[in-house]
Amino acid sequence: MTTQHPVPERTRQQLDPSNTLASRRGALVLSIVAVVWSLAIVVLGGVTAASVPFEATSMAVLALAAITMVRACDPLRAPFSQRDHLTVHGMLLLSFLLGVVGQWGDPLVLAEYWAPTAIGCFSVAMSPYRPLRELIVVPLVSSVVIGLTTVVRMTPHDGGTPVIASAVITVLPILAFAFGAARYTQVGLSAVERWHRRSEVLSAGLTDRLAHTIGRTVQRDRASILDLEAAPFLRAVLDADSITDADRRRAGAIAATLREVMVSEADRSWLDELALATPPRSGGRHVVHDPDRLAARMDQRQRSAVRALVAAASDPAVSSPVTFELLRDTGGCSASVSFGALQTTGQLQPALDPYLALMTSAFDSFVVHAVRPTLIVRFSFDHD
C-alpha cells in the first residue's frame, strides 16, 4: 500500500526553504520596529493616569506577540503553521482592544493609532511563511475589527465627522502592508514554481541519460570481474585440457564470489549508494543502518533533502562522517542522522542550517540534538 504524504502548503518557506532562512532576520527587525513605534505613539499620545494599566498590558501583549512570531520563524521549528499565524494576529488584536478599553469614554487620542501600522509590519514579517489567501484574509479580518471599533469609538464624540471615512483611513496601513506583502509573495511563488517546472523537465532528461550511462558502467564492471577472475581460470582449464577437483573447487569459489558481489549490489538502497558515492573529505565513510530497506519509502522531496544533507557532510566547512539509522515506528518510520563532528557543534550547526531547513520542510517530527561533539538529527516519515 502506498502512503500519501502530506502536500506542502504553497508558501515561500515550504517551496523555497533555503532562500527563506534570511526572512527571520527581517521578521525580527520588523517586530522591533513595530514595538518601538507603538510604544512611542502611546507615550507621546497623551495617556491618562486611569489608562496606564491598560496601556502597559497592551504593550506587554504586543511584545509577547513579537516574541511568539520570531520564535515560530525559527527554521528548526518549521513550518510556520496556521495556528502560529492566527495566534500572533489574535494577540495583536487583543493588544489593540486593551488600549481602546483604557481610553474608552474619552475622545480619540493619538495613542490609539499605533495598531494599524504595527499589524501591517507583522503581516509583512509573516508573509514568507503562509499561503497567499491567508495573507489577505487574516489582515482583512483584523482591519474589519479595528474599523468597527473605530466607528463605535467615534460615534459618541464626533457626530459631524464622516465616521466611515475615518475608519477606512485608520485601517489603510494594514491593507497597504498586507496587500503589498501578498503581491510580493505571489510574484516570488510564481518564480519558484517556474523554476521547479523547468528543473523537473531537465531532471527527467538527465535521469534518462544517467540510466543509460549507469547501465553501460554496470556492464563494464561485470566484464572487468569476469576478465580478472573467470577468464584466466577458463583459459587455464582449456590449456590443461582436463578438469581436476581443484578446478571444480576454484570454479565454485569464483561463482560464489560473483554471486555475492551481484547480490550485495542488488540489495543496496539508494541511500547506500549515496553514502558510498559522497565520502567525507576528512576521511572515513558514511554508515547506513537500514535492515528493512525503509529508505525506499521516502518520497522524491524527502530524498532530495537527504541528498543535500549528505552533500553538506562532504563540504569542507563540515567534513564529517554521517551515520544513518532507519527503524520501523508506530504507523511509519523513524530515522536519525548523527554527525561525528570534527569541530564543535556550535560551529557545525550554522554550516548545516540551510540543509536542516530543507529537512524540516520535508519530514515530520523534526528535532535537532547537540551532544558534544556530535550533532544528531531525528525525524520521521511515511506515517499514515
C-alpha positions as CSV (number, residue, x, y, z in Angstrom):
1,M,0.0,0.0,0.0
2,T,1.3,3.4,-0.9
3,T,1.2,6.1,1.8
4,Q,0.0,9.5,0.7
5,H,2.4,12.1,2.1
6,P,1.0,15.5,3.1
7,V,1.2,18.0,0.3
8,P,3.3,21.1,1.3
9,E,1.5,24.3,1.6
10,R,2.0,26.9,-1.1
11,T,4.3,29.1,0.9
12,R,7.8,30.5,0.2
13,Q,9.1,28.7,3.3
14,Q,8.0,25.3,2.1
15,L,8.6,25.7,-1.6
16,D,12.0,27.5,-1.2
17,P,13.2,26.9,2.3
18,S,16.8,27.7,1.9
19,N,16.1,31.2,0.5
20,T,13.7,31.9,3.3
21,L,16.3,31.4,6.0
22,A,17.2,35.1,6.0
23,S,13.5,36.1,6.4
24,R,13.7,35.5,10.1
25,R,16.1,38.4,10.4
26,G,13.6,40.6,8.6
27,A,10.8,39.4,10.9
28,L,13.0,40.3,13.9
29,V,13.7,43.8,12.6
30,L,10.1,44.4,11.7
31,S,8.8,43.2,15.1
32,I,11.3,45.6,16.9
33,V,10.2,48.5,14.7
34,A,6.5,47.7,15.4
35,V,7.0,47.5,19.2
36,V,9.2,50.7,19.4
37,W,6.8,52.6,17.1
38,S,3.8,51.6,19.2
39,L,5.5,52.4,22.4
40,A,6.5,55.8,21.1
41,I,3.0,56.6,19.9
42,V,1.4,55.5,23.3
43,V,3.9,57.6,25.3
44,L,3.5,60.7,23.1
45,G,-0.2,60.3,22.7
46,G,-1.4,61.7,26.0
47,V,-2.0,58.6,28.1
48,T,-4.2,59.4,31.1
49,A,-3.5,58.1,34.6
50,A,-6.5,55.8,34.5
51,S,-5.4,54.2,31.3
52,V,-1.9,53.4,32.3
53,P,-2.6,49.8,33.5
54,F,-4.4,49.0,30.2
55,E,-1.8,50.6,28.0
56,A,1.0,48.8,29.9
57,T,-0.7,45.5,29.5
58,S,-1.4,46.3,25.8
59,M,2.3,46.9,25.1
60,A,3.3,43.7,27.1
61,V,0.9,41.7,24.9
62,L,2.3,43.3,21.8
63,A,5.9,42.4,22.9
64,L,4.7,38.9,23.6
65,A,3.2,38.7,20.0
66,A,6.6,39.8,18.6
67,I,8.5,37.1,20.6
68,T,5.9,34.4,19.6
69,M,6.3,35.3,15.9
70,V,10.1,35.4,15.9
71,R,10.2,32.1,17.8
72,A,7.9,30.5,15.3
73,C,10.0,31.8,12.4
74,D,13.0,29.6,13.6
75,P,13.9,27.3,10.6
76,L,14.3,24.4,13.0
77,R,10.7,24.9,14.1
78,A,9.4,24.9,10.5
79,P,6.9,25.0,9.1
80,F,5.3,28.2,10.4
81,S,1.8,27.0,10.9
82,Q,-1.7,28.5,10.5
83,R,-2.1,28.3,14.3
84,D,1.1,30.4,14.8
85,H,-0.3,33.0,12.3
86,L,-3.7,33.2,13.9
87,T,-2.2,33.3,17.4
88,V,0.0,36.3,16.5
89,H,-2.9,38.2,14.9
90,G,-5.1,37.4,17.9
91,M,-2.5,38.8,20.3
92,L,-2.2,41.9,18.2
93,L,-6.0,42.5,18.2
94,L,-6.1,41.8,22.0
95,S,-3.3,44.4,22.4
96,F,-5.3,46.9,20.4
97,L,-8.5,46.3,22.3
98,L,-6.8,46.7,25.6
99,G,-5.6,50.1,24.6
100,V,-9.1,51.0,23.4
101,V,-10.6,49.9,26.7
102,G,-8.1,52.0,28.6
103,Q,-9.2,55.1,26.6
104,W,-12.9,54.3,26.5
105,G,-15.2,57.3,27.2
106,D,-12.5,59.8,26.2
107,P,-12.2,61.5,22.8
108,L,-10.0,59.7,20.3
109,V,-6.3,60.3,21.1
110,L,-3.1,59.6,19.1
111,A,-2.3,56.6,21.4
112,E,-5.0,54.5,19.7
113,Y,-3.5,54.8,16.2
114,W,-0.4,52.6,16.7
115,A,-2.2,49.3,15.9
116,P,-2.7,49.6,12.1
117,T,1.0,50.2,11.3
118,A,2.1,47.6,13.9
119,I,-0.2,45.0,12.5
120,G,0.9,45.9,8.9
121,C,4.6,45.3,10.0
122,F,3.7,42.0,11.4
123,S,1.8,41.0,8.3
124,V,4.9,41.7,6.1
125,A,7.1,39.8,8.5
126,M,4.9,36.7,8.3
127,S,4.4,36.8,4.6
128,P,7.1,34.3,3.7
129,Y,5.6,31.7,5.9
130,R,1.9,31.5,5.0
131,P,-0.2,30.9,1.8
132,L,-1.4,33.8,-0.3
133,R,-5.1,33.6,0.6
134,E,-4.3,33.6,4.3
135,L,-2.0,36.6,4.0
136,I,-5.0,38.5,2.6
137,V,-7.9,37.1,4.7
138,V,-6.4,37.4,8.2
139,P,-5.3,41.0,7.9
140,L,-8.6,41.8,6.3
141,V,-10.4,40.4,9.3
142,S,-8.2,42.4,11.6
143,S,-9.0,45.5,9.6
144,V,-12.7,44.9,10.0
145,V,-12.3,44.5,13.7
146,I,-10.3,47.7,14.0
147,G,-12.6,49.6,11.7
148,L,-15.7,48.7,13.6
149,T,-14.1,49.5,16.9
150,T,-13.1,52.9,15.4
151,V,-16.7,53.6,14.3
152,V,-18.1,52.7,17.8
153,R,-15.4,54.9,19.5
154,M,-16.0,57.9,17.3
155,T,-19.8,57.9,17.3
156,P,-20.4,59.5,20.7
157,H,-17.9,62.2,20.3
158,D,-17.6,63.1,16.7
159,G,-21.1,63.4,15.4
160,G,-20.2,65.7,12.5
161,T,-17.2,63.7,11.4
162,P,-17.5,61.2,8.4
163,V,-17.2,58.1,10.6
164,I,-16.9,55.5,7.8
165,A,-14.2,57.6,6.0
166,S,-12.2,57.9,9.3
167,A,-12.5,54.1,9.9
168,V,-11.2,53.4,6.3
169,I,-8.3,55.8,6.8
170,T,-7.5,54.2,10.1
171,V,-7.1,50.7,8.6
172,L,-5.4,51.7,5.4
173,P,-1.9,50.9,6.8
174,I,-2.9,47.3,7.5
175,L,-4.4,46.9,4.0
176,A,-1.4,48.6,2.3
177,F,1.1,46.4,4.1
178,A,-0.9,43.2,3.7
179,F,-1.7,43.5,0.1
180,G,1.8,44.7,-0.8
181,A,3.3,41.7,1.0
182,A,0.7,39.3,-0.6
183,R,1.6,40.7,-4.1
184,Y,5.4,40.3,-3.4
185,T,4.7,36.7,-2.2
186,Q,2.7,35.9,-5.3
187,V,5.5,37.0,-7.6
188,G,8.1,35.1,-5.6
189,L,6.0,31.9,-5.5
190,S,5.4,32.1,-9.3
191,A,9.1,32.4,-9.9
192,V,9.9,29.4,-7.6
193,E,7.2,27.3,-9.3
194,R,8.5,28.1,-12.8
195,W,12.0,27.1,-11.6
196,H,10.6,23.8,-10.3
197,R,8.8,23.1,-13.5
198,R,12.0,23.7,-15.6
199,S,14.1,21.7,-13.2
200,E,11.7,18.8,-13.4
201,V,11.9,18.7,-17.2
202,L,15.7,18.9,-17.1
203,S,15.9,16.3,-14.3
204,A,13.8,13.9,-16.4
205,G,16.2,14.2,-19.3
206,L,19.2,13.9,-17.1
207,T,17.7,10.8,-15.4
208,D,17.3,9.0,-18.8
209,R,20.9,9.9,-19.7
210,L,22.2,8.7,-16.3
211,A,20.2,5.5,-16.5
212,H,21.9,4.7,-19.9
213,T,25.3,5.6,-18.6
214,I,24.9,3.5,-15.4
215,G,23.8,0.5,-17.5
216,R,26.9,0.7,-19.5
217,T,29.1,1.2,-16.4
218,V,27.5,-1.9,-14.8
219,Q,28.2,-3.9,-17.9
220,R,31.9,-2.8,-17.9
221,D,32.1,-3.7,-14.2
222,R,30.8,-7.1,-14.8
223,A,33.1,-7.6,-17.7
224,S,36.1,-6.5,-15.5
225,I,35.2,-9.0,-12.9
226,L,35.0,-11.8,-15.5
227,D,38.3,-10.7,-17.0
228,L,40.1,-10.7,-13.7
229,E,38.6,-13.9,-12.3
230,A,36.7,-16.1,-14.7
231,A,38.6,-15.6,-18.0
232,P,42.1,-16.6,-16.7
233,F,40.6,-19.6,-15.0
234,L,38.8,-20.7,-18.1
235,R,42.0,-20.2,-20.2
236,A,44.0,-22.3,-17.8
237,V,41.4,-25.1,-17.9
238,L,41.4,-25.1,-21.7
239,D,45.2,-25.1,-21.8
240,A,45.3,-28.1,-19.4
241,D,42.7,-30.0,-21.5
242,S,41.4,-31.5,-18.3
243,I,39.3,-30.7,-15.2
244,T,40.6,-31.6,-11.8
245,D,39.0,-31.4,-8.3
246,A,41.0,-28.3,-7.6
247,D,39.5,-26.7,-10.8
248,R,36.0,-27.6,-9.6
249,R,36.7,-26.0,-6.2
250,R,38.2,-23.0,-7.9
251,A,35.1,-22.6,-10.2
252,G,32.8,-22.9,-7.2
253,A,34.7,-20.1,-5.4
254,I,34.6,-17.8,-8.4
255,A,30.9,-18.4,-8.9
256,A,30.3,-17.7,-5.2
257,T,32.3,-14.5,-5.3
258,L,30.5,-13.2,-8.4
259,R,27.1,-14.2,-6.9
260,E,28.0,-12.4,-3.6
261,V,29.0,-9.2,-5.4
262,M,26.0,-9.1,-7.6
263,V,23.5,-9.9,-4.7
264,S,25.2,-7.3,-2.5
265,E,24.9,-4.6,-5.2
266,A,21.3,-5.6,-5.9
267,D,20.4,-5.2,-2.2
268,R,21.8,-1.7,-1.9
269,S,19.3,1.0,-1.5
270,W,19.6,4.5,-3.0
271,L,20.8,5.7,0.5
272,D,23.6,3.0,0.5
273,E,24.7,4.2,-3.0
274,L,24.6,7.8,-1.9
275,A,26.7,7.1,1.2
276,L,29.3,5.3,-1.0
277,A,29.3,8.0,-3.7
278,T,29.9,11.0,-1.4
279,P,32.6,10.2,1.2
280,P,33.6,12.9,3.7
281,R,36.8,14.8,2.7
282,S,38.2,14.3,6.2
283,G,38.4,10.5,5.6
284,G,36.3,7.7,6.9
285,R,32.9,6.8,5.4
286,H,29.3,7.3,5.9
287,V,27.4,4.4,7.6
288,V,23.8,3.3,6.8
289,H,21.9,1.0,9.2
290,D,18.7,0.2,7.3
291,P,18.0,-3.5,7.6
292,D,14.3,-3.2,6.5
293,R,15.2,-1.0,3.5
294,L,13.0,1.8,4.8
295,A,14.8,4.4,2.7
296,A,12.8,3.3,-0.3
297,R,9.6,4.6,1.4
298,M,10.8,8.2,1.2
299,D,9.2,10.4,-1.5
300,Q,11.2,12.4,-4.0
301,R,11.2,15.6,-2.0
302,Q,12.5,13.8,1.1
303,R,15.2,12.0,-0.9
304,S,16.3,15.4,-2.3
305,A,16.6,16.8,1.2
306,V,18.7,13.8,2.4
307,R,20.9,14.0,-0.6
308,A,21.6,17.7,0.2
309,L,22.4,16.9,3.8
310,V,24.9,14.2,2.8
311,A,26.4,16.5,0.3
312,A,26.8,19.1,3.1
313,A,28.6,16.5,5.2
314,S,31.2,16.3,2.5
315,D,31.7,20.0,2.3
316,P,35.0,21.4,3.7
317,A,33.0,23.5,6.2
318,V,31.5,20.4,7.8
319,S,33.7,17.5,6.6
320,S,32.1,14.9,8.9
321,P,31.2,11.3,8.6
322,V,27.5,10.6,8.9
323,T,25.7,7.6,10.5
324,F,22.1,6.9,9.3
325,E,19.8,4.7,11.3
326,L,16.3,3.9,10.0
327,L,13.8,1.9,12.1
328,R,10.2,1.0,11.9
329,D,7.9,3.1,14.1
330,T,4.3,3.1,15.0
331,G,2.4,3.9,11.8
332,G,5.6,4.7,9.9
333,C,9.3,5.1,10.0
334,S,11.7,7.0,12.3
335,A,15.3,8.0,11.4
336,S,18.3,9.6,13.0
337,V,21.3,11.2,11.4
338,S,24.4,11.6,13.5
339,F,27.3,13.9,12.5
340,G,30.6,12.8,14.1
341,A,31.7,16.4,14.2
342,L,35.4,17.1,13.8
343,Q,34.7,20.6,15.2
344,T,32.4,22.0,17.9
345,T,28.7,21.7,17.4
346,G,28.4,25.4,17.7
347,Q,30.5,25.8,14.6
348,L,28.9,22.8,12.8
349,Q,25.2,23.7,13.1
350,P,25.4,27.1,11.3
351,A,27.1,25.4,8.3
352,L,24.2,22.9,8.2
353,D,21.3,25.4,8.7
354,P,20.3,25.7,5.1
355,Y,20.2,21.9,4.7
356,L,18.4,21.4,8.0
357,A,15.8,23.9,6.8
358,L,15.2,21.7,3.7
359,M,14.8,18.7,6.1
360,T,12.2,20.5,8.3
361,S,10.0,21.2,5.3
362,A,10.2,17.6,4.0
363,F,9.9,15.5,7.2
364,D,7.6,15.1,10.2
365,S,8.6,15.5,13.8
366,F,12.0,17.1,13.0
367,V,14.3,17.6,16.1
368,V,18.0,18.5,16.4
369,H,20.1,17.5,19.4
370,A,23.6,18.8,20.1
371,V,25.5,16.3,22.2
372,R,29.1,17.4,22.0
373,P,31.0,16.7,19.8
374,T,28.1,15.1,17.9
375,L,25.1,16.6,16.2
376,I,22.0,14.3,16.0
377,V,19.1,14.9,13.7
378,R,15.9,12.9,14.3
379,F,12.8,12.8,12.0
380,S,10.0,10.6,10.9
381,F,8.3,9.8,7.6
382,D,5.8,7.6,5.8
383,H,3.2,8.0,8.5
384,D,-0.5,7.3,7.8
